[in-house]
């Protein structure tokens, strides 16, 4: 299944982006 990789990758990307935004002073959640 290719589908098993996508949730993991997207969650890693989301966490990375969220971390960048928090350093800029922006909170998503």
Number of C-alpha atoms within 10 A of each C-alpha: 4 5 7 8 9 10 10 11 11 11 11 12 12 12 12 12 13 16 15 13 13 12 10 9 9 11 11 9 4
